[in-house]
Structures are given as C-alpha cells and as structure tokens.
Amino acid sequence: MRAESFFQLASLAIASLVLVSGCSSVAGTAIQTGLQTYPASTGPIRIFTRGDYPEGTEIGIVEVHGTADDATIDVLFPELVGGAAKIGADALLIEDTVSEARTLTSVQYDRVTYGCPYRGVCSGTQTYPIANEVPFLSMRGRAFRLGAAPATPAPPTPPPAQGIELQ
C-alpha cells in the first residue's frame, strides 16, 4: 500500500511537471557575420522590411521557426527580435517569412488481444505509421548596428623574411 501511494505521488508530480513546462517547437539561430562583436542590445530595436534598407553595418543573420500552435507571428516575432538583440543589433531587416504545411510522421503502437488456439487469449503489439499535416512558419532577417561605421579588416601584414636577402 505504501509503495502504491508513492507511485501515485510520483506520477502526479511528473504529470504536473509536463503540464507546467509544456512543449514548444520554436527554435532558431542568430549568427554574427561581421568581424567586430558587440554586447547584447538592451534598448529598442528598429524594424525594417524589404525596400526600406537601414543605414548601418550588417552584423548578423537571424532565423526562427515554429510548427503547429507556435507557427504564428505573435510567437515568432519576439524570438526573432530577441535573437537580433543577443548579437548586439539595434535594427532588424526582415527579409523573408515563409508559411507552409509540413507533414510530421510518427509511429503508433497499440496493444491488442486476440483469440489464440492454445491458451485462449493472446496479446501483441500492432504498429503503424501516422502522418499529420501541421502548419510551419519561418522568419529570417539581417541584424544591423545603426550609426556604426562599416568594419573594414586590417590589411594583412607580410610574413617576416627568413634569412633571404634580395639585392
């Protein structure tokens, strides 16, 4: 009886943890492309769209995507802006937004029982694939630092001469 109540309590704790933490399909990347690194931005980030090019230095590329309930602008846009802020941007040029249906496949396992000639009742597992079509949304943009002069790399220095003299 005591072990049974422990397992009930453990099952309740695990179920509560799953409900509180939830599952999210949101993922993305923020990649710095310039030579100079910037601290994370804490101020507001100006948003630009195609045709409205920001005056500044491009410092990175940001991409986020989500499926099912997370495939909305309301969910992904703050993540996109947060990725730009993480690499030090104070402006974001949104280049691309793609919405499409994707097929997710999984395997379903069912426990089945059936009549068996020797023991009367047999049991087994039935396995079959399931395909679900879910919405998918991806947003991509370029991160900028406004007012920053474009970073120019220093010219390469020639290697020192090693014992060869030219006359």
N, C-alpha and C positions, 0 to 999 in steps of 0.2 A: 504494500500500500504506500509506503514511504517513497519508494523508487518511482512509483506511478505518478505521485504528485510532483516529484522533481522533474520528470519528463514533461508533464503538462506545463509546469512553470517555464522550463527551458523552451518549449515550443511557443509559448505565448511571448517570451522575450525575443525570440528570433523573428516571429511574425511582426511584432511591433517595430523591430529594427528595420525590417524590409519596408514597412509602410512609411516610416519616418524618412529613411534615406531615399527611397524611390529609385527609379531608373531614369537616366537621361541619355538620349542619343546624341546630344550636342558635343561636337569635337571641332578642333581647328588648330591652326598654326599661325604664328607670327614670326617671320624670318627677317632678320636685319640684313639689308643688301649693301649698305654703304660701308665705307672704310672707318667712319667715326661712329662711336657708340654714344648713346645719350641715356641719361637716367630716365626712369619711368615718369611719364607725364601725369601730373595730378590735377591740372587745370582743364578747362573745357577744350573739346576737340571740334574744330570746324569741319563740316561735312560738305564735300563737293561731289557732283555727279558728272557723267560724261558731258563734254562740251564746256565745262567750267573748270579749267585747269588751275590748281593752286600755285602761287608764286613761292617757291621754296625749294628745298632739297629733298629728293626722294630718299627715304631711309629704310624702307622695307615693304614686304608684301604680307597681307593678312588674309586668311581664309577661314570661314566657319561653315559647318553644315549640320543638318539635323534631319531626322526622319520621324514619321508618324506625328504625334502631338507636338513635337519640338520643331516641326517644319513650318514655322511661322516667322514673319518679320519681327513680331513683338518679342520673340525668344532670341533670335539670332542677332539682331542689330546691336543690342547691348554687348554681346560677346565679341562682335566684330570691332566695335569701338574700344572695348577693353583690351583686345589684342594689340591694337594700334598704340594705345596708351602704354602698354607694357614695354614696347620697344622705344618709347620716348617721343612719339609723334604728337603734334598739336593740330594736324589736319589729316583728313582721310578722304581719298578719292575712291568712290565706289565705282568699280569697273563692270562688275558682272553679277547678276542674280539669276540663278537657274532653278526652275521648279519643274519637277517631273515625277512620274510614278515609277517606283522600283519594286521589283519582286524579291521578297525575302523568303527563303525556303528553310524549313525546319523538319525535323523528324518527329512523328507522333508515335508513342508507344502505348499500346492498350493491353491490359491483362484480360485474357479470355479463358472461359471454361467451356468444355465440350464433352460430349459423351465418349467414353473410352471403353473398348470391349473387355479389357482385363480388370480394371479397377473401378469401373462405373463412371467416374468423373476425372477428367484430366484438365490440366491448365497449361497455358502457354502465353507467349507474348506475340502480339501482332504489331508489325512495324510498317509504317507507310509515310511517304513524304507529304508535306503540306506546303503549298505556295500561297503567300499573302501579298497582295499589292498594297504598298504604303506610299504616302507622299514623301518626297525628298526635296529639300531646299538647300541650296549652296549660295553663299555670298562671298565675293572676293573683291579686294581693293588694294590700293597702294597707300602706304603711310608716308607723310611728309612732315618736315620740320620747316615751319614758316619763318621767313626772315633770316634763315641760316644760309651762309654763302655755300655754294656747291663745293663739296670736298674734292680737292684735287690731290692726287697721290704725289708724293715727293719723287723727283726723278731718281732713277736707280743710280747708285754710285758704282763706278767701275771697280773691279777687284784690284787689289794692290799687285804690282809687278813682283814676280818672284825670281830674282836673280838673273833676269834677262835685261840687257841694256841694248837699246837701239841707238845707232849712230847715224 
